[in-house]
């Protein structure tokens, strides 16, 4: 849906609201660490279309390799609610 005429996005504000909270920073660092570990073990390559997925959110050691389109999408039910 198009924005109203003359609307300008404030990218700096969006970025500040997106990922600067300490909890999110820690989660991102753990994800990056898991990715580096998988590269070291030869499970994935740099620039590949595979993600290091976690079995449970916040689970440090429980990881597996999954295609990024499957890992980043949200599974939905018939009523379009988020499924866990």
BAMARSE-264699 format. One record per residue: residue number from 1; residue in three letters; x, y, z of N, C-alpha, C, O in turn. Coordinates in steps of 0.05 Angstrom, whole numbers. Example, Ala and Ser with C-alpha at 12.3 -4.5 7.8 and 13.67 -1.06 7.14 Angstrom:
<nodes>
+-----+------+--------+--------+--------+--------+---------+--------+--------+--------+--------+--------+--------+--------+
!  nr ! rest !  neast ! nnorth !    nup ! caeast ! canorth !   caup !  ceast ! cnorth !    cup !  oeast ! onorth !    oup !
+-----+------+--------+--------+--------+--------+---------+--------+--------+--------+--------+--------+--------+--------+
!   1 !  ALA !    264 !   -114 !    156 !    246 !     -90 !    156 !    264 !    -66 !    156 !    285 !    -66 !    169 !
!   2 !  SER !    257 !    -45 !    142 !    273 !     -21 !    143 !    258 !      1 !    157 !    268 !     23 !    161 !
+-----+------+--------+--------+--------+--------+---------+--------+--------+--------+--------+--------+--------+--------+
</nodes>
This chain:
<nodes>
+-----+------+--------+--------+--------+--------+---------+--------+--------+--------+--------+--------+--------+--------+
!  nr ! rest !  neast ! nnorth !    nup ! caeast ! canorth !   caup !  ceast ! cnorth !    cup !  oeast ! onorth !    oup !
+-----+------+--------+--------+--------+--------+---------+--------+--------+--------+--------+--------+--------+--------+
!   1 !  UNK !     17 !    -23 !      0 !      0 !       0 !      0 !     18 !     25 !      0 !     35 !     27 !     17 !
!   2 !  UNK !     14 !     43 !    -19 !     31 !      66 !    -21 !     27 !     86 !      2 !      5 !     87 !     14 !
!   3 !  UNK !     47 !    100 !      9 !     46 !     120 !     30 !     33 !    145 !     20 !     29 !    149 !     -5 !
!   4 !  UNK !     26 !    163 !     38 !     13 !     188 !     30 !     34 !    205 !     15 !     58 !    202 !     19 !
!   5 !  UNK !     24 !    223 !     -1 !     41 !     240 !    -17 !     59 !    258 !      1 !     49 !    270 !     20 !
!   6 !  UNK !     84 !    259 !     -4 !    102 !     276 !     11 !    113 !    262 !     36 !    128 !    275 !     51 !
!   7 !  UNK !    106 !    237 !     41 !    115 !     223 !     65 !    145 !    216 !     63 !    153 !    206 !     42 !
!   8 !  UNK !    160 !    221 !     83 !    188 !     214 !     84 !    194 !    196 !    108 !    186 !    202 !    130 !
!   9 !  UNK !    207 !    174 !    103 !    213 !     155 !    124 !    237 !    165 !    140 !    255 !    177 !    129 !
!  10 !  UNK !    236 !    161 !    166 !    258 !     168 !    184 !    274 !    143 !    190 !    269 !    129 !    209 !
!  11 !  UNK !    294 !    137 !    173 !    309 !     113 !    175 !    326 !    111 !    201 !    329 !     90 !    212 !
!  12 !  UNK !    336 !    134 !    210 !    352 !     134 !    235 !    334 !    126 !    258 !    344 !    110 !    276 !
!  13 !  UNK !    310 !    135 !    259 !    292 !     128 !    281 !    284 !     98 !    279 !    283 !     84 !    299 !
!  14 !  UNK !    279 !     88 !    255 !    273 !      60 !    251 !    296 !     42 !    260 !    291 !     22 !    273 !
!  15 !  UNK !    320 !     50 !    253 !    343 !      34 !    261 !    347 !     34 !    291 !    353 !     13 !    303 !
!  16 !  UNK !    343 !     57 !    303 !    346 !      59 !    332 !    325 !     42 !    347 !    331 !     30 !    368 !
!  17 !  UNK !    301 !     40 !    336 !    280 !      24 !    349 !    283 !     -6 !    343 !    272 !    -23 !    357 !
!  18 !  UNK !    298 !    -13 !    322 !    299 !     -40 !    312 !    316 !    -59 !    329 !    305 !    -79 !    338 !
!  19 !  UNK !    341 !    -53 !    333 !    358 !     -73 !    345 !    378 !    -63 !    365 !    399 !    -76 !    368 !
!  20 !  UNK !    373 !    -42 !    378 !    393 !     -30 !    396 !    388 !    -38 !    425 !    403 !    -29 !    443 !
!  21 !  UNK !    368 !    -54 !    431 !    363 !     -61 !    458 !    383 !    -83 !    467 !    390 !   -100 !    450 !
!  22 !  UNK !    393 !    -83 !    492 !    413 !    -102 !    500 !    405 !   -131 !    496 !    422 !   -148 !    489 !
!  23 !  UNK !    380 !   -138 !    501 !    371 !    -165 !    497 !    374 !   -174 !    468 !    383 !   -196 !    462 !
!  24 !  UNK !    367 !   -156 !    449 !    369 !    -163 !    421 !    398 !   -164 !    412 !    405 !   -181 !    395 !
!  25 !  UNK !    415 !   -147 !    423 !    443 !    -147 !    416 !    456 !   -174 !    425 !    471 !   -186 !    410 !
!  26 !  UNK !    448 !   -184 !    448 !    459 !    -209 !    458 !    449 !   -232 !    440 !    465 !   -250 !    434 !
!  27 !  UNK !    424 !   -232 !    433 !    413 !    -253 !    416 !    427 !   -253 !    389 !    434 !   -274 !    378 !
!  28 !  UNK !    432 !   -229 !    377 !    446 !    -228 !    352 !    474 !   -238 !    354 !    484 !   -251 !    335 !
!  29 !  UNK !    488 !   -231 !    376 !    515 !    -241 !    380 !    516 !   -271 !    382 !    534 !   -284 !    371 !
!  30 !  UNK !    496 !   -283 !    395 !    495 !    -312 !    398 !    490 !   -325 !    371 !    502 !   -346 !    364 !
!  31 !  UNK !    473 !   -313 !    354 !    467 !    -323 !    327 !    493 !   -322 !    310 !    499 !   -341 !    295 !
!  32 !  UNK !    507 !   -300 !    312 !    532 !    -297 !    296 !    553 !   -317 !    305 !    567 !   -328 !    288 !
!  33 !  UNK !    554 !   -322 !    331 !    573 !    -342 !    342 !    566 !   -370 !    331 !    584 !   -385 !    324 !
!  34 !  UNK !    541 !   -377 !    331 !    532 !    -403 !    321 !    539 !   -405 !    291 !    547 !   -427 !    282 !
!  35 !  UNK !    535 !   -384 !    276 !    542 !    -384 !    248 !    571 !   -389 !    243 !    579 !   -405 !    226 !
!  36 !  UNK !    588 !   -374 !    258 !    617 !    -377 !    256 !    626 !   -406 !    262 !    643 !   -417 !    249 !
!  37 !  UNK !    614 !   -417 !    283 !    620 !    -445 !    291 !    612 !   -464 !    268 !    628 !   -483 !    263 !
!  38 !  UNK !    589 !   -461 !    256 !    581 !    -478 !    234 !    599 !   -476 !    210 !    605 !   -495 !    196 !
!  39 !  UNK !    609 !   -452 !    204 !    628 !    -448 !    183 !    654 !   -462 !    189 !    666 !   -475 !    171 !
!  40 !  UNK !    663 !   -460 !    214 !    688 !    -473 !    222 !    685 !   -504 !    219 !    705 !   -517 !    212 !
!  41 !  UNK !    662 !   -515 !    225 !    657 !    -544 !    224 !    652 !   -553 !    195 !    651 !   -577 !    190 !
!  42 !  UNK !    649 !   -534 !    176 !    644 !    -541 !    148 !    615 !   -547 !    142 !    610 !   -559 !    121 !
!  43 !  UNK !    597 !   -540 !    159 !    568 !    -546 !    154 !    556 !   -526 !    134 !    539 !   -533 !    119 !
!  44 !  UNK !    566 !   -501 !    134 !    557 !    -481 !    116 !    581 !   -466 !    105 !    603 !   -467 !    116 !
!  45 !  UNK !    576 !   -452 !     83 !    597 !    -435 !     71 !    589 !   -406 !     73 !    565 !   -400 !     74 !
!  46 !  UNK !    609 !   -389 !     72 !    603 !    -360 !     72 !    588 !   -353 !     47 !    596 !   -360 !     25 !
!  47 !  UNK !    566 !   -339 !     50 !    550 !    -330 !     28 !    530 !   -350 !     18 !    517 !   -346 !     -2 !
!  48 !  UNK !    528 !   -373 !     31 !    509 !    -394 !     22 !    480 !   -386 !     30 !    476 !   -367 !     46 !
!  49 !  UNK !    461 !   -400 !     19 !    433 !    -394 !     25 !    422 !   -409 !     49 !    398 !   -410 !     53 !
!  50 !  UNK !    440 !   -420 !     64 !    432 !    -436 !     88 !    435 !   -419 !    113 !    454 !   -403 !    115 !
!  51 !  UNK !    417 !   -423 !    132 !    418 !    -410 !    158 !    424 !   -430 !    180 !    419 !   -454 !    177 !
!  52 !  UNK !    436 !   -421 !    201 !    439 !    -437 !    225 !    414 !   -432 !    242 !    411 !   -410 !    253 !
!  53 !  UNK !    397 !   -452 !    244 !    371 !    -449 !    258 !    374 !   -461 !    286 !    391 !   -478 !    290 !
!  54 !  UNK !    358 !   -451 !    304 !    358 !    -461 !    332 !    333 !   -476 !    337 !    311 !   -468 !    328 !
!  55 !  UNK !    335 !   -498 !    352 !    312 !    -515 !    357 !    292 !   -500 !    375 !    268 !   -502 !    371 !
!  56 !  UNK !    302 !   -485 !    394 !    285 !    -468 !    411 !    297 !   -440 !    412 !    322 !   -437 !    412 !
!  57 !  UNK !    281 !   -419 !    413 !    292 !    -393 !    416 !    308 !   -390 !    442 !    298 !   -397 !    463 !
!  58 !  UNK !    332 !   -381 !    439 !    350 !    -378 !    462 !    366 !   -403 !    469 !    382 !   -403 !    487 !
!  59 !  UNK !    362 !   -425 !    454 !    378 !    -449 !    458 !    405 !   -446 !    446 !    407 !   -441 !    422 !
!  60 !  UNK !    426 !   -448 !    462 !    453 !    -442 !    452 !    464 !   -465 !    435 !    475 !   -460 !    413 !
!  61 !  UNK !    463 !   -489 !    445 !    476 !    -511 !    431 !    459 !   -526 !    412 !    470 !   -541 !    396 !
!  62 !  UNK !    433 !   -523 !    412 !    415 !    -538 !    395 !    411 !   -524 !    369 !    391 !   -509 !    365 !
!  63 !  UNK !    429 !   -529 !    350 !    427 !    -516 !    324 !    427 !   -537 !    302 !    436 !   -559 !    305 !
!  64 !  UNK !    416 !   -529 !    279 !    416 !    -545 !    255 !    416 !   -527 !    231 !    410 !   -503 !    233 !
!  65 !  UNK !    422 !   -538 !    208 !    424 !    -522 !    183 !    397 !   -524 !    168 !    386 !   -545 !    165 !
!  66 !  UNK !    387 !   -501 !    159 !    362 !    -499 !    146 !    363 !   -477 !    124 !    378 !   -457 !    128 !
!  67 !  UNK !    349 !   -481 !    103 !    348 !    -460 !     82 !    336 !   -435 !     93 !    318 !   -436 !    109 !
!  68 !  UNK !    347 !   -412 !     85 !    338 !    -387 !     97 !    309 !   -380 !     92 !    297 !   -368 !    109 !
!  69 !  UNK !    298 !   -389 !     70 !    269 !    -383 !     65 !    252 !   -398 !     85 !    230 !   -388 !     92 !
!  70 !  UNK !    260 !   -421 !     94 !    244 !    -436 !    114 !    249 !   -425 !    142 !    231 !   -424 !    158 !
!  71 !  UNK !    274 !   -418 !    147 !    281 !    -409 !    174 !    269 !   -381 !    180 !    262 !   -376 !    203 !
!  72 !  UNK !    267 !   -364 !    161 !    259 !    -336 !    166 !    229 !   -331 !    162 !    219 !   -310 !    168 !
!  73 !  UNK !    215 !   -352 !    153 !    186 !    -348 !    149 !    172 !   -356 !    175 !    183 !   -370 !    191 !
!  74 !  UNK !    147 !   -348 !    178 !    132 !    -355 !    201 !    111 !   -375 !    193 !     95 !   -371 !    175 !
!  75 !  UNK !    111 !   -398 !    206 !     91 !    -419 !    201 !     64 !   -408 !    210 !     62 !   -397 !    232 !
!  76 !  UNK !     44 !   -412 !    194 !     17 !    -401 !    200 !     -4 !   -423 !    200 !     -1 !   -443 !    185 !
!  77 !  UNK !    -24 !   -419 !    215 !    -47 !    -437 !    216 !    -68 !   -427 !    196 !    -63 !   -407 !    182 !
!  78 !  UNK !    -91 !   -440 !    194 !   -112 !    -432 !    176 !   -122 !   -404 !    183 !   -131 !   -389 !    165 !
!  79 !  UNK !   -121 !   -397 !    208 !   -131 !    -371 !    216 !   -110 !   -349 !    215 !   -113 !   -327 !    225 !
!  80 !  UNK !    -87 !   -356 !    203 !    -64 !    -337 !    199 !    -53 !   -328 !    225 !    -43 !   -305 !    226 !
!  81 !  UNK !    -54 !   -343 !    246 !    -41 !    -336 !    271 !    -14 !   -350 !    271 !     -9 !   -370 !    258 !
!  82 !  UNK !      4 !   -339 !    286 !     31 !    -350 !    288 !     30 !   -377 !    302 !     17 !   -381 !    323 !
!  83 !  UNK !     44 !   -396 !    291 !     44 !    -423 !    302 !     71 !   -428 !    315 !     92 !   -421 !    304 !
!  84 !  UNK !     71 !   -440 !    339 !     96 !    -446 !    353 !    101 !   -475 !    355 !    122 !   -483 !    367 !
+-----+------+--------+--------+--------+--------+---------+--------+--------+--------+--------+--------+--------+--------+
</nodes>
